[in-house]
Amino acid sequence: MAGHNNGRWYRFFYLLARKIIRFRWQAALLIVLLTAFFAYQMQGLMFDNSNDIWFVKGDQTLETMEKFKATFGNDEFVFILFDTKDFFKPDTIRRIGRLADDLETHVPYVIDMTWLGNVEHIEGVKGGVEIHDLIENVPDTAEEMAKIKEKALSEKTYLNNLISPDGIVAGLILEMDSYPEDLLDPRSEVALAVKKILAKPEHQHLKVYVAGEPILHHDYNELANSEAGIFFGICLLIQMGILFRVARGVRGIVAPLTIVVLSVLWTMGMIGVMGLTLNLFIILVPTLLICVGIGDSMHFISEFHDQCIHGLRRRQAVIEAVARVGLPCLITSLTTAIGFLSFLSAGIKPFREMGVYAAIGVMAAFVLTLVLVPVFYSFGKDQVRLKKVSDSHRVHRDFLDLVLEKICRIVIGYPKTVLVMFICLFIVSVIGYQSVEVETNTAKMLSRKLPIRQAYDYVDDRMGGSMSLEVMLNTGKKDGVKDPAFLKQMDTFQQFMEDHPLTTKTSSVLDVLKKMRRALHENKSEYYAIPETKDGASQYLFLYETSGGENLDKLVSFDYDIARLTARTKTLDTKDVRRFITDVKDFAQTNFGPTVKVEITGYAGWFKRLNDLVGKGQRQSFITALIVITLVLIVVMGSLRLGLISMVPNVFPVLITLGLMGFAGIYMDTPLMSFSAVIIGVAVDDTIHFMMRFRREFERLGNYTDSLRATLSTAGRPITFTTITLVLGFSVLAFSNVSGIVKFGLLSSFAFLWALLADFFFMPAFLLLLKPLGAERRVKA
């Protein structure tokens, strides 16, 4: 049955190749027109690396984040830190004040700007309460400055937020309004405006560190755009070098490179057509498509030269090459695309989109190969016709021929030993895999030499940390926040979070109430406590607003039914985030009971959920790819047994690499979550070429050992070269400024090497011992 279907596919590709050669000029023109169309569509491509893009619609974390924004406004901000020898000097305050005015005036979408100069200060005065800027006028005397310094450093809501406890580092916060929905990239507008203002000569004397979502978004976009282009160029040069070494003639270099470049252009154009955005994963896509897409053309070209060696004229050799290799290349392209499309089983939106992008690119490379290789190779004189030689012997034997011959002797001589060694490695890898942990932090994945990473590290070291946990306490009734019983529960809860070893500071509406109560009692510290009655709470809040207080809408909902509590932490790892959130949830459940709904969001909540999805997504995409590709192989091979056998060596490189990660303590992060499905989807290509060639040789020779020799001496060469292109191409990613991309590149290279070893040792040993194609037979000469 399989043989009959193969015959039909052979005829299909044979006739297709004839048609392409016959209408080669029209085919080339069609490719040019399509390329121009896709290049035009690339003009509208936009990046989006904001936090909320990581979750698919309907995810509870995304819904909670949207509810939080709807209740308390946009949670995005730009945090600027000033490294001063002493903030409390008139000249320093004036300089920062001029910059603050410049930022508030010229940065778009700013709804509020806060620094120590204009932060509201609540204090009691004769006859009531006064709410005013902490520094209304820059003091001229040391005594006045000393009073301001004392007020600033004694107010806990300022510390580790607007001023460091030692008075050296000052902070400025630009809070963003909700962005208009029709804008393409408002975050980058904010970031570019901030950077432009800081670059002005009058502000150059200030030593600043800039962090926040708009800055991180913009810097990631620039980094992704820059590195994707750089790696694309370097990878092309590497592939050119490999092709120069292994290709026979100029067109053997030009054709594959043209195909992979066009496949990248077509893919980016299709992203524009679909109206999707680019994200961090785009760094991987061009390099990945070059490394994967070049394989088909190498197999076609290798088969073309083999047909020429056996006496066929140029055009007939092209047609025969397409007919023989068309089906294996179609299958490998489909299995690779399936590997990428398995990303759709994960709950992370950029991961899903990357799977779609890569699948489009792989199929584009196959179509381009099918059209352009015949077009390129149909021109020119016939090669010198050589005397027909045995498939197991080449006219020119080189080092690779000797290596493949040595591998063949080892496998034929010691198949059981080879199998046992791989089984032992398999078991060890499974043990190591149990230790793999997930760790995802977009800021900490960046290289320490980048300004944005330095800014986040500086915030952690000098200003209490850059990570926050937002808690929404929903009382379920209007004015429920003013209830004394709830206020006591909330005070106990905030104190628990304040005392937690992972917290650096907390803030909530309770801070306002306590300040108001203290101010109305002659600023005496013993009155810094929550009001005891509902009327008292209502009066304090009313007096706060009528006295000029402007921050209640950031702390409570309009109907006073929901209160917000923010806990700041340093950048935590996954274990600490899980422990922190678990502690908070457990205490909240005990403290509030069923009367108050506690919802957790903010960066820490986002971080925890993303880590959960990364671990789950990695497993789901791997299992999905494994099942679907196995089913495809069973159908293609026409045998359940043969399909299952074909998948075994492709699981091995994934497991041995995951085992290495576990033993070496390498974390699984967002770029690495795609690792398993990518490896199994790409590595199976060489196995398919190997198995289909082996079965063809077995039908011809009827002997397992002879078939193995013939397979290694023919398919072994392009398989080796495609592996070399994968290893060297993915190694380029080691120069990335994103640690996850570096690990992805190096670990993928490691996995592809083991995939080659599995194809050359593990698979042949399996075939020799299990004899899945049936009993050997004698074949007439």
Buried (B, 14 or more C-beta within 10 A) or exposed (E): EBEEEBEEBBEBBBEBBBEBBEEBEEBBEEBEEBBEEBBEBBEEBBBBBBBBBBBBEEBEBBBBBEBBBEBBBBBBBBBBBBBBEEBBEBEBBEBBBEBBEBBBEEBEBBEBBBBBBBBBBBBBEEEEBBBBBBBEEBBEEEEEBEEBBEBBBEBBBBBBBBBBEEBBBBBBBBBBBEBEEEEEBBBBBBBBBBBEBBEEEEBEEBEBBBBBBBBBBBBBBBBBBEBBEBBBEBBBEBBBEBBEEBBBEEBBBBBBBBBBBBBBBBBBBBBBBEEBBBBBBBBBBBBBBBBBBBBBBBBBBBBBBBBBBBBBBBBBBBBBBBBBBBBBBBBBBBBBBBBBBBBBBBBBBBBBBBBBBBBBBBBBBBBBBBBBBBBBBBEEEEBEEEEEEEBBEBEEEEEBBEBBBEBBEBBBEBBEEBBEBBEEBBEBBBEBBEBBBBBBBBBBBBBEEBBBBBBBBBBBEBBBBBBBBBBBBBBEEEBBBBBBEBBEBBBEBBEBBBEBEBBBBBBBBBBBBBBBBBBBBEBEEEBBBBBEEBEBBBBBBEBBEEBEBEBBEBBBBEEBBBBBBBBBBBBBBBEBBBBBBEBBEEBBEEBBEEEBEBBBBBBBBBBBBBBBBBBBBBBBBBBBBBEBBBEBBBBBBBBEEBBBBBBBBBBBBBBBBBBBBBBEEBBBBBBBBBBBBBBBBBBBBBBBBBBBBBBBBBEEBBBBBBBBBBBBBBBBBBBBBBBBBBBBBBBBBEEBBBBBBBBBBBBBBBBBBBBBBBBBBBBBBBBBEBEBBEEBEEEEE
